[in-house]
């Protein structure tokens, strides 16, 4: 894959891939369908504009790691997966088939390493995932644009697992760093609200949306795929009416508990 060129629209997608939470979810959507929705969004975003570039980070039970970036050729070579890639040439866009293959296999690898009994009350590593997203944008954005706060980069977080109070300080550090470098953090929470991501969207000028049902996930992500083509315009209107109508709430941390005012 070619290295990213300066000026491209970088989207770093942070997704919650905690299979433990999905085992307790309703029958509206299972974990496999959830990943399929993510793949449809990724393919659509890349097809809408040749300048679009995407990196996907998994916020997992045991770790945070890349599911895909344009610089993952080493994963193909080291894992001896190059032979399998020849099989997917079935009329689909070759680059998208390549990306789908990497993501699907990386998710399988991570899911197979989860101990359902030991991690029954586990949380995801959201703070480390956001930190990785910021580092990726910093490394692959033109320095001149970054200094002028004109980089066309965003972070989108899709989250299903509840917030973990002990991650408050590292997450807030990530939020303030994103604010400093004018990197909006958009958030899509499924069923459950997230005080962390509400703060992230408010402070960085991103978009926050809570889905009452998992079935609305793809529609929201497709809407955002179109919206990301107008990144400069979004910087001026990102609060949106939905945020204005939403009651502003402050988040505090005390004795390992999240207190919402």
Backbone as CSV, one residue per row, in Angstrom:
resi,resn,N_x,N_y,N_z,CA_x,CA_y,CA_z,C_x,C_y,C_z
1,UNK,0.850,-1.197,0.000,0.000,0.000,0.000,0.886,1.248,0.000
2,UNK,0.439,2.280,-0.680,1.219,3.511,-0.747,1.104,4.290,0.541
3,UNK,2.197,4.983,0.878,2.173,5.830,2.070,1.224,6.993,1.857
4,UNK,0.702,7.500,2.931,-0.246,8.595,2.862,0.452,9.871,2.431
5,UNK,-0.194,10.635,1.576,0.331,11.912,1.128,-0.254,13.030,1.972
6,UNK,0.517,14.106,2.132,0.033,15.233,2.918,-1.203,15.829,2.258
7,UNK,-2.146,16.269,3.083,-3.348,16.893,2.570,-4.524,15.945,2.473
8,UNK,-4.293,14.643,2.646,-5.396,13.699,2.584,-6.289,13.844,3.812
9,UNK,-7.532,13.370,3.656,-8.493,13.413,4.756,-8.312,12.171,5.615
10,UNK,-7.633,12.322,6.724,-7.339,11.169,7.575,-8.474,10.966,8.571
11,UNK,-9.005,9.763,8.611,-9.975,9.376,9.621,-9.401,8.201,10.393
12,UNK,-9.276,8.356,11.695,-8.854,7.247,12.546,-10.094,6.713,13.248
13,UNK,-10.428,5.489,12.951,-11.627,4.849,13.491,-11.236,3.974,14.675
14,UNK,-11.730,4.326,15.861,-11.487,3.536,17.071,-12.756,2.749,17.361
15,UNK,-12.672,1.432,17.299,-13.871,0.618,17.484,-13.734,-0.301,18.700
16,UNK,-14.823,-0.429,19.393,-14.932,-1.321,20.547,-15.151,-2.738,20.022
17,UNK,-14.190,-3.626,20.249,-14.366,-5.010,19.798,-14.355,-5.968,20.994
18,UNK,-15.036,-5.557,22.041,-15.165,-6.410,23.221,-16.274,-7.440,22.973
19,UNK,-15.933,-8.687,22.647,-16.978,-9.684,22.352,-17.789,-10.066,23.580
20,UNK,-17.247,-9.783,24.769,-17.951,-10.142,26.004,-19.240,-9.354,26.159
21,UNK,-19.219,-8.079,25.771,-20.424,-7.265,25.879,-21.487,-7.706,24.873
22,UNK,-21.043,-8.105,23.687,-22.003,-8.499,22.652,-22.690,-9.824,22.975
23,UNK,-22.044,-10.653,23.810,-22.691,-11.915,24.187,-23.912,-11.681,25.066
24,UNK,-23.958,-10.508,25.742,-25.094,-10.190,26.601,-26.083,-9.243,25.925
25,UNK,-25.829,-8.885,24.673,-26.690,-7.922,23.993,-27.949,-8.604,23.475
26,UNK,-28.874,-7.774,22.998,-30.114,-8.305,22.440,-29.847,-8.971,21.095
27,UNK,-30.861,-9.587,20.548,-30.716,-10.307,19.282,-30.752,-9.379,18.069
28,UNK,-30.854,-8.061,18.281,-30.943,-7.117,17.168,-29.692,-7.127,16.306
29,UNK,-28.536,-7.323,16.932,-27.285,-7.362,16.194,-26.270,-8.175,16.988
30,UNK,-25.572,-9.075,16.318,-24.519,-9.821,16.995,-23.157,-9.237,16.630
31,UNK,-22.102,-9.812,17.179,-20.767,-9.272,16.994,-20.339,-9.334,15.532
32,UNK,-20.703,-10.414,14.854,-20.342,-10.552,13.441,-21.001,-9.477,12.585
33,UNK,-22.273,-9.211,12.827,-22.981,-8.167,12.082,-22.399,-6.787,12.377
34,UNK,-21.983,-6.592,13.602,-21.349,-5.336,14.004,-20.086,-5.081,13.176
35,UNK,-19.233,-6.091,13.050,-18.009,-5.948,12.260,-18.342,-5.732,10.788
36,UNK,-19.369,-6.397,10.287,-19.780,-6.211,8.891,-20.227,-4.770,8.638
37,UNK,-20.932,-4.179,9.598,-21.330,-2.770,9.479,-20.111,-1.865,9.405
38,UNK,-19.118,-2.163,10.219,-17.880,-1.375,10.212,-17.198,-1.472,8.851
39,UNK,-17.152,-2.671,8.266,-16.504,-2.862,6.973,-17.230,-2.098,5.862
40,UNK,-18.543,-2.086,5.899,-19.313,-1.331,4.900,-18.975,0.150,4.995
41,UNK,-18.893,0.658,6.210,-18.547,2.061,6.391,-17.143,2.365,5.878
42,UNK,-16.187,1.514,6.219,-14.803,1.722,5.785,-14.714,1.742,4.258
43,UNK,-15.350,0.779,3.616,-15.326,0.725,2.153,-15.965,1.961,1.529
44,UNK,-17.090,2.394,2.098,-17.795,3.562,1.565,-16.958,4.822,1.710
45,UNK,-16.330,4.991,2.852,-15.515,6.176,3.097,-14.357,6.257,2.105
46,UNK,-13.707,5.148,1.836,-12.569,5.150,0.920,-12.998,5.349,-0.525
47,UNK,-14.191,4.878,-0.881,-14.667,4.993,-2.258,-15.194,6.386,-2.591
48,UNK,-15.547,7.164,-1.577,-16.176,8.453,-1.829,-15.203,9.515,-2.308
49,UNK,-13.917,9.366,-1.970,-12.936,10.372,-2.381,-11.563,9.717,-2.344
50,UNK,-10.813,9.861,-3.423,-9.497,9.230,-3.481,-8.510,9.825,-2.479
51,UNK,-8.820,10.990,-1.950,-7.946,11.601,-0.947,-8.211,11.085,0.455
52,UNK,-9.265,10.306,0.634,-9.592,9.785,1.960,-8.622,8.685,2.359
53,UNK,-8.197,8.757,3.588,-7.294,7.760,4.147,-7.839,7.348,5.516
54,UNK,-7.732,6.055,5.849,-8.312,5.582,7.097,-7.352,4.643,7.822
55,UNK,-7.379,4.733,9.131,-6.679,3.783,9.986,-7.690,3.309,11.026
56,UNK,-7.626,2.040,11.372,-8.604,1.464,12.289,-7.871,0.879,13.490
57,UNK,-8.285,1.312,14.672,-7.667,0.853,15.918,-8.714,0.108,16.739
58,UNK,-8.336,-1.056,17.233,-9.234,-1.857,18.066,-9.026,-1.506,19.523
59,UNK,-10.119,-1.136,20.182,-10.097,-0.951,21.628,-10.619,-2.257,22.221
60,UNK,-9.693,-3.057,22.716,-9.991,-4.439,23.064,-9.915,-4.651,24.577
61,UNK,-10.283,-5.849,24.990,-10.264,-6.195,26.416,-8.845,-6.184,26.963
62,UNK,-7.928,-6.800,26.233,-6.573,-6.974,26.736,-5.581,-5.939,26.215
63,UNK,-5.917,-5.274,25.133,-4.965,-4.366,24.512,-5.674,-3.455,23.510
64,UNK,-4.927,-2.466,23.047,-5.358,-1.657,21.911,-4.336,-1.856,20.806
65,UNK,-4.805,-2.073,19.595,-3.873,-2.356,18.511,-4.503,-1.964,17.177
66,UNK,-3.680,-1.883,16.154,-4.173,-1.555,14.818,-4.861,-2.761,14.199
67,UNK,-6.045,-2.524,13.659,-6.681,-3.519,12.809,-6.259,-3.304,11.363
68,UNK,-6.113,-2.032,11.008,-5.662,-1.713,9.651,-5.092,-0.305,9.616
69,UNK,-4.059,-0.142,8.830,-3.571,1.171,8.416,-2.924,0.973,7.056
70,UNK,-2.716,2.034,6.297,-2.085,1.885,4.980,-0.640,1.394,5.052
71,UNK,-0.133,1.154,6.246,1.269,0.765,6.420,1.378,-0.621,7.049
72,UNK,0.437,-1.510,6.735,0.415,-2.824,7.372,0.942,-3.937,6.483
73,UNK,1.790,-3.615,5.512,2.343,-4.651,4.656,3.173,-5.656,5.453
74,UNK,3.782,-5.195,6.549,4.590,-6.097,7.369,3.750,-7.206,7.973
75,UNK,2.481,-6.888,8.310,1.600,-7.916,8.896,1.327,-9.014,7.880
76,UNK,1.137,-8.631,6.609,0.891,-9.613,5.558,2.116,-10.504,5.353
77,UNK,3.295,-9.865,5.312,4.514,-10.623,5.051,4.875,-11.540,6.218
78,UNK,4.812,-11.010,7.446,5.210,-11.792,8.605,4.230,-12.912,8.917
79,UNK,2.959,-12.707,8.573,1.950,-13.712,8.882,1.720,-14.704,7.767
80,UNK,2.496,-14.581,6.659,2.335,-15.489,5.527,0.902,-15.485,4.990
81,UNK,0.294,-14.309,4.926,-1.083,-14.202,4.451,-1.161,-13.817,2.976
82,UNK,-0.023,-13.577,2.354,-0.041,-13.068,0.982,-0.675,-14.064,0.010
83,UNK,-0.520,-15.368,0.243,-1.112,-16.355,-0.657,-2.635,-16.308,-0.605
84,UNK,-3.183,-16.087,0.587,-4.638,-16.069,0.732,-5.264,-14.868,0.040
85,UNK,-4.496,-13.806,-0.114,-5.036,-12.601,-0.730,-5.395,-12.825,-2.194
86,UNK,-4.742,-13.792,-2.844,-5.039,-14.063,-4.242,-6.437,-14.648,-4.422
87,UNK,-6.990,-15.220,-3.371,-8.286,-15.881,-3.461,-9.434,-14.884,-3.539
88,UNK,-9.242,-13.685,-3.017,-10.340,-12.747,-2.900,-10.625,-11.965,-4.185
89,UNK,-9.921,-12.235,-5.258,-10.142,-11.522,-6.521,-11.375,-12.109,-7.211
90,UNK,-12.539,-11.718,-6.730,-13.794,-12.267,-7.237,-14.680,-11.188,-7.827
91,UNK,-14.074,-10.126,-8.331,-14.843,-9.037,-8.920,-14.963,-7.836,-8.019
92,UNK,-14.593,-7.976,-6.759,-14.642,-6.838,-5.862,-13.444,-5.917,-6.103
93,UNK,-13.543,-4.700,-5.625,-12.437,-3.757,-5.692,-11.257,-4.370,-4.941
94,UNK,-10.117,-4.485,-5.615,-8.996,-5.236,-5.043,-8.492,-4.622,-3.732
95,UNK,-8.387,-3.294,-3.699,-7.892,-2.647,-2.489,-8.845,-2.863,-1.316
96,UNK,-10.151,-2.779,-1.579,-11.120,-2.973,-0.502,-11.138,-4.423,-0.030
97,UNK,-10.970,-5.362,-0.948,-10.894,-6.769,-0.559,-9.676,-7.013,0.324
98,UNK,-8.580,-6.350,-0.008,-7.349,-6.423,0.782,-7.590,-5.898,2.201
99,UNK,-8.241,-4.754,2.289,-8.511,-4.144,3.590,-9.460,-5.010,4.413
100,UNK,-10.534,-5.487,3.782,-11.490,-6.341,4.492,-10.833,-7.598,5.030
101,UNK,-9.953,-8.177,4.222,-9.266,-9.403,4.631,-8.432,-9.156,5.888
102,UNK,-7.693,-8.059,5.895,-6.841,-7.756,7.051,-7.691,-7.547,8.300
103,UNK,-8.740,-6.743,8.180,-9.567,-6.439,9.351,-10.232,-7.695,9.900
104,UNK,-10.824,-8.487,9.028,-11.517,-9.696,9.476,-10.580,-10.646,10.211
105,UNK,-9.378,-10.820,9.688,-8.437,-11.742,10.313,-7.866,-11.195,11.612
106,UNK,-7.644,-9.895,11.671,-7.146,-9.295,12.909,-8.200,-9.402,14.013
107,UNK,-9.463,-9.186,13.677,-10.533,-9.313,14.669,-10.627,-10.747,15.167
108,UNK,-10.518,-11.711,14.266,-10.564,-13.122,14.667,-9.428,-13.459,15.624
109,UNK,-8.243,-12.964,15.318,-7.088,-13.223,16.180,-7.304,-12.678,17.589
110,UNK,-7.831,-11.469,17.666,-8.046,-10.854,18.974,-9.166,-11.551,19.744
111,UNK,-10.258,-11.888,19.050,-11.396,-12.524,19.710,-11.038,-13.897,20.249
112,UNK,-10.177,-14.601,19.546,-9.792,-15.940,19.985,-8.916,-15.921,21.222
113,UNK,-8.303,-14.780,21.518,-7.416,-14.675,22.678,-8.133,-14.210,23.940
114,UNK,-9.456,-14.051,23.871,-10.227,-13.585,25.018,-10.714,-14.777,25.831
115,UNK,-10.445,-14.743,27.129,-10.955,-15.765,28.039,-12.289,-15.279,28.595
116,UNK,-13.380,-15.895,28.186,-14.721,-15.447,28.551,-14.959,-15.460,30.059
117,UNK,-14.348,-16.389,30.764,-14.573,-16.498,32.209,-13.717,-15.523,32.998
118,UNK,-12.436,-15.427,32.658,-11.534,-14.550,33.398,-11.879,-13.083,33.194
119,UNK,-12.409,-12.724,32.008,-12.664,-11.320,31.673,-14.150,-10.982,31.662
120,UNK,-14.926,-11.689,32.481,-16.373,-11.493,32.457,-16.791,-10.080,32.851
121,UNK,-15.961,-9.384,33.631,-16.287,-8.015,34.056,-15.260,-7.025,33.526
122,UNK,-14.703,-7.287,32.351,-13.610,-6.503,31.814,-14.098,-5.230,31.143
123,UNK,-13.154,-4.350,30.889,-13.417,-3.112,30.159,-12.455,-3.026,28.987
124,UNK,-12.711,-2.096,28.100,-11.830,-1.934,26.949,-10.758,-0.889,27.249
125,UNK,-9.678,-0.933,26.481,-8.549,-0.013,26.662,-8.770,1.244,25.815
126,UNK,-9.770,2.030,26.169,-10.125,3.195,25.368,-9.056,4.269,25.401
127,UNK,-8.471,4.516,26.564,-7.475,5.583,26.676,-6.260,5.305,25.805
128,UNK,-5.790,4.068,25.788,-4.627,3.753,24.960,-4.977,3.809,23.472
129,UNK,-6.216,3.455,23.120,-6.644,3.531,21.721,-6.671,4.979,21.236
130,UNK,-7.199,5.892,22.060,-7.213,7.309,21.688,-5.795,7.862,21.576
131,UNK,-4.930,7.417,22.458,-3.537,7.856,22.409,-2.874,7.392,21.110
132,UNK,-3.137,6.155,20.710,-2.600,5.652,19.446,-3.147,6.438,18.262
133,UNK,-4.427,6.806,18.324,-5.041,7.571,17.237,-4.373,8.932,17.088
134,UNK,-4.119,9.592,18.198,-3.465,10.897,18.156,-2.046,10.786,17.617
135,UNK,-1.333,9.748,18.028,0.037,9.554,17.546,0.056,9.283,16.043
136,UNK,-0.921,8.531,15.568,-0.986,8.230,14.133,-1.213,9.511,13.336
137,UNK,-2.156,10.321,13.773,-2.446,11.580,13.071,-1.230,12.495,13.098
138,UNK,-0.579,12.561,14.242,0.604,13.418,14.372,1.720,12.966,13.427
139,UNK,1.842,11.661,13.247,2.927,11.127,12.416,2.648,11.232,10.925
140,UNK,1.371,11.310,10.554,1.024,11.243,9.135,0.317,12.493,8.628
141,UNK,0.430,13.564,9.366,-0.117,14.844,8.923,1.024,15.782,8.598
142,UNK,0.880,16.530,7.529,1.900,17.488,7.129,2.179,18.458,8.281
143,UNK,3.460,18.647,8.594,3.840,19.461,9.749,3.357,20.901,9.617
144,UNK,3.422,21.459,8.416,2.984,22.846,8.222,1.495,22.989,8.508
145,UNK,0.695,22.034,8.025,-0.740,22.068,8.297,-1.015,21.886,9.785
146,UNK,-0.236,21.023,10.429,-0.422,20.769,11.849,-0.119,22.021,12.669
147,UNK,0.928,22.738,12.294,1.290,23.957,13.029,0.232,25.039,12.877
148,UNK,-0.456,25.055,11.728,-1.504,26.042,11.497,-2.884,25.548,11.930
149,UNK,-2.925,24.346,12.520,-4.197,23.724,12.940,-5.157,23.583,11.768
150,UNK,-4.608,23.243,10.576,-5.416,23.101,9.372,-5.442,21.658,8.858
151,UNK,-4.990,20.733,9.661,-4.990,19.340,9.232,-6.411,18.807,9.083
152,UNK,-6.643,17.998,8.048,-7.968,17.436,7.792,-8.057,16.051,8.425
153,UNK,-8.017,16.007,9.722,-8.007,14.737,10.439,-9.102,14.704,11.488
154,UNK,-9.693,13.525,11.677,-10.723,13.331,12.686,-10.537,11.966,13.326
155,UNK,-11.096,11.842,14.522,-11.149,10.551,15.201,-12.619,10.207,15.406
156,UNK,-12.996,9.011,15.027,-14.355,8.532,15.261,-14.291,7.312,16.164
157,UNK,-14.992,7.372,17.286,-15.004,6.275,18.245,-16.378,5.622,18.265
158,UNK,-16.402,4.317,18.060,-17.637,3.536,18.153,-17.523,2.674,19.407
159,UNK,-18.438,2.865,20.348,-18.281,2.258,21.668,-19.563,1.589,22.136
160,UNK,-19.402,0.417,22.735,-20.533,-0.334,23.293,-20.325,-0.649,24.772
161,UNK,-19.076,-0.853,25.171,-18.743,-1.193,26.555,-18.887,0.034,27.459
162,UNK,-19.412,-0.118,28.689,-19.555,1.027,29.601,-18.213,1.651,29.971
163,UNK,-18.261,2.914,30.415,-17.049,3.622,30.854,-16.431,2.946,32.065
164,UNK,-15.106,3.068,32.166,-14.367,2.567,33.333,-13.784,3.763,34.077
165,UNK,-14.178,3.988,35.329,-13.730,5.190,36.055,-12.222,5.368,36.131
166,UNK,-11.466,4.277,36.215,-10.016,4.406,36.387,-9.326,4.974,35.154
167,UNK,-10.031,5.050,34.026,-9.431,5.605,32.810,-9.681,7.103,32.655
168,UNK,-10.286,7.710,33.659,-10.682,9.126,33.553,-9.498,10.032,33.192
169,UNK,-8.419,9.987,33.979,-7.304,10.905,33.762,-6.616,10.699,32.417
170,UNK,-6.254,9.471,32.040,-5.612,9.318,30.714,-6.516,9.704,29.556
171,UNK,-7.822,9.467,29.665,-8.730,9.859,28.591,-8.823,11.377,28.488
172,UNK,-8.911,12.063,29.623,-8.967,13.523,29.599,-7.690,14.118,29.018
173,UNK,-6.552,13.490,29.288,-5.298,13.957,28.688,-5.360,13.855,27.158
174,UNK,-5.924,12.767,26.660,-6.076,12.602,25.212,-7.018,13.659,24.644
175,UNK,-8.091,13.944,25.367,-9.066,14.929,24.902,-8.432,16.312,24.773
176,UNK,-7.670,16.715,25.781,-7.049,18.043,25.742,-5.959,18.117,24.669
177,UNK,-5.278,17.007,24.417,-4.292,16.983,23.336,-4.974,17.153,21.984
178,UNK,-6.094,16.460,21.795,-6.855,16.599,20.550,-7.350,18.027,20.379
179,UNK,-7.784,18.650,21.459,-8.241,20.037,21.396,-7.093,20.960,20.986
180,UNK,-5.927,20.738,21.534,-4.768,21.582,21.229,-4.412,21.547,19.758
181,UNK,-4.517,20.374,19.141,-4.135,20.219,17.739,-5.335,20.259,16.793
182,UNK,-6.483,20.708,17.305,-7.693,20.883,16.483,-8.097,19.595,15.775
183,UNK,-8.127,18.509,16.528,-8.548,17.213,16.000,-9.901,16.868,16.615
184,UNK,-10.992,16.963,15.872,-12.308,16.638,16.433,-12.422,15.148,16.752
185,UNK,-13.068,14.854,17.862,-13.361,13.474,18.231,-14.866,13.268,18.120
186,UNK,-15.289,12.493,17.125,-16.694,12.129,16.974,-16.938,10.830,17.732
187,UNK,-18.154,10.658,18.211,-18.459,9.473,19.013,-19.822,8.909,18.668
188,UNK,-19.874,7.603,18.601,-21.122,6.890,18.413,-21.196,5.828,19.500
189,UNK,-22.063,6.031,20.469,-22.221,5.053,21.541,-23.490,4.247,21.286
190,UNK,-23.405,2.973,21.508,-24.507,2.066,21.211,-25.218,1.696,22.509
191,UNK,-26.483,2.070,22.597,-27.381,1.774,23.720,-27.016,2.558,24.972
192,UNK,-25.746,2.526,25.383,-25.320,3.154,26.635,-24.645,4.498,26.369
193,UNK,-24.942,5.496,27.221,-24.257,6.786,27.132,-22.826,6.656,27.629
194,UNK,-21.969,7.562,27.200,-20.584,7.603,27.652,-20.239,9.031,28.064
195,UNK,-20.024,9.235,29.361,-19.627,10.556,29.839,-18.288,10.970,29.269
196,UNK,-17.368,10.021,29.112,-16.058,10.332,28.539,-16.191,10.899,27.127
197,UNK,-16.958,10.226,26.292,-17.054,10.644,24.893,-17.926,11.878,24.712
198,UNK,-18.862,12.112,25.622,-19.603,13.376,25.598,-18.641,14.539,25.814
199,UNK,-17.764,14.384,26.802,-16.764,15.417,27.063,-15.840,15.586,25.860
200,UNK,-15.422,14.470,25.271,-14.502,14.528,24.135,-15.112,15.289,22.964
201,UNK,-16.371,15.005,22.663,-17.032,15.680,21.540,-17.244,17.162,21.822
202,UNK,-17.675,17.491,23.037,-17.916,18.888,23.395,-16.631,19.709,23.334
203,UNK,-15.562,19.179,23.905,-14.311,19.940,24.025,-13.608,20.098,22.683
204,UNK,-13.641,19.063,21.851,-12.894,19.097,20.584,-13.727,19.574,19.401
205,UNK,-15.045,19.793,19.605,-15.887,20.235,18.502,-16.336,19.111,17.601
206,UNK,-16.425,17.911,18.151,-16.878,16.764,17.371,-18.379,16.559,17.496
207,UNK,-18.846,15.428,17.023,-20.263,15.084,17.029,-20.469,13.890,17.944
208,UNK,-21.460,13.969,18.803,-21.774,12.863,19.713,-23.188,12.367,19.429
209,UNK,-23.312,11.058,19.337,-24.620,10.476,19.114,-24.746,9.167,19.880
210,UNK,-25.835,9.037,20.609,-26.150,7.780,21.288,-27.241,7.067,20.496
211,UNK,-26.971,5.832,20.099,-27.943,5.056,19.361,-28.800,4.243,20.331
212,UNK,-30.110,4.368,20.272,-30.976,3.583,21.161,-30.964,2.103,20.826
213,UNK,-30.525,1.785,19.605,-30.511,0.392,19.157,-29.325,0.185,18.226
214,UNK,-28.686,-0.981,18.254,-27.559,-1.248,17.352,-27.937,-1.203,15.879
215,UNK,-29.209,-1.371,15.567,-29.626,-1.417,14.164,-29.429,-0.079,13.449
216,UNK,-29.252,1.016,14.178,-29.042,2.317,13.550,-27.593,2.631,13.284
217,UNK,-26.690,1.707,13.577,-25.258,1.993,13.473,-24.832,2.334,12.054
218,UNK,-25.174,1.521,11.094,-24.705,1.730,9.731,-25.210,3.040,9.149
219,UNK,-26.468,3.403,9.428,-27.017,4.651,8.905,-26.235,5.851,9.415
220,UNK,-25.900,5.844,10.704,-25.136,6.965,11.259,-23.738,7.017,10.652
221,UNK,-23.090,5.874,10.534,-21.740,5.859,9.995,-21.709,6.299,8.532
222,UNK,-22.731,5.927,7.772,-22.794,6.357,6.382,-23.002,7.866,6.281
223,UNK,-23.813,8.406,7.190,-23.995,9.855,7.238,-22.667,10.546,7.520
224,UNK,-21.924,10.001,8.451,-20.649,10.606,8.808,-19.639,10.472,7.676
225,UNK,-19.719,9.395,6.900,-18.818,9.230,5.762,-18.978,10.376,4.773
226,UNK,-20.212,10.793,4.536,-20.462,11.934,3.655,-19.981,13.226,4.298
227,UNK,-20.207,13.336,5.591,-19.848,14.555,6.306,-18.351,14.790,6.308
228,UNK,-17.582,13.730,6.354,-16.131,13.868,6.424,-15.534,14.434,5.148
229,UNK,-16.281,14.447,4.051,-15.784,15.049,2.824,-15.735,16.569,2.921
230,UNK,-16.406,17.113,3.925,-16.468,18.564,4.109,-15.882,18.926,5.467
231,UNK,-14.679,18.454,5.715,-14.058,18.611,7.026,-13.911,20.079,7.417
232,UNK,-13.507,20.914,6.485,-13.306,22.317,6.820,-14.616,22.987,7.191
233,UNK,-15.700,22.660,6.502,-17.006,23.209,6.826,-17.484,22.689,8.169
234,UNK,-17.245,21.407,8.436,-17.694,20.789,9.684,-17.053,21.464,10.889
235,UNK,-15.828,21.966,10.728,-15.157,22.616,11.850,-15.934,23.830,12.339
236,UNK,-16.740,24.419,11.463,-17.500,25.600,11.853,-18.893,25.255,12.364
237,UNK,-19.422,24.080,11.993,-20.796,23.754,12.382,-20.880,22.488,13.204
238,UNK,-19.722,21.961,13.662,-19.692,20.665,14.324,-20.565,20.525,15.563
239,UNK,-20.845,21.581,16.359,-21.715,21.352,17.513,-23.107,20.852,17.129
240,UNK,-23.660,21.348,16.005,-24.963,20.926,15.510,-26.104,21.178,16.497
241,UNK,-27.285,21.175,15.962,-28.469,21.418,16.779,-28.680,20.304,17.795
242,UNK,-28.303,19.076,17.430,-28.495,17.970,18.368,-27.671,18.165,19.626
243,UNK,-26.485,18.774,19.468,-25.656,19.036,20.642,-26.219,20.209,21.442
244,UNK,-26.814,21.196,20.735,-27.362,22.337,21.448,-28.561,21.931,22.303
245,UNK,-29.340,20.988,21.761,-30.502,20.522,22.507,-30.106,19.623,23.673
246,UNK,-28.935,18.959,23.540,-28.521,18.054,24.592,-28.031,18.849,25.796
247,UNK,-28.464,18.495,26.950,-28.079,19.183,28.167,-26.590,18.998,28.422
248,UNK,-25.900,20.101,28.651,-24.481,20.029,28.942,-24.287,19.459,30.344
249,UNK,-23.413,18.459,30.432,-23.182,17.825,31.707,-21.685,17.772,31.995
250,UNK,-21.320,18.074,33.201,-19.924,18.033,33.605,-19.622,16.668,34.215
251,UNK,-18.393,16.215,33.976,-17.991,14.903,34.462,-16.876,15.080,35.481
252,UNK,-17.023,14.465,36.629,-16.030,14.547,37.686,-15.597,13.139,38.074
253,UNK,-14.430,13.059,38.672,-13.903,11.775,39.088,-13.570,11.853,40.573
254,UNK,-14.138,10.939,41.332,-13.889,10.949,42.766,-14.012,9.528,43.295
255,UNK,-12.950,9.052,43.932,-12.950,7.742,44.569,-13.406,6.645,43.598
256,UNK,-12.814,6.688,42.393,-13.110,5.662,41.382,-14.571,5.618,40.956
257,UNK,-15.260,6.761,41.055,-16.645,6.844,40.601,-16.786,8.039,39.680
258,UNK,-17.621,7.907,38.679,-17.895,9.007,37.768,-19.123,9.746,38.256
259,UNK,-18.979,11.041,38.514,-20.080,11.854,39.006,-20.472,12.824,37.912
260,UNK,-21.714,12.731,37.448,-22.198,13.582,36.364,-23.109,14.647,36.934
261,UNK,-22.758,15.897,36.646,-23.546,17.021,37.175,-24.497,17.520,36.089
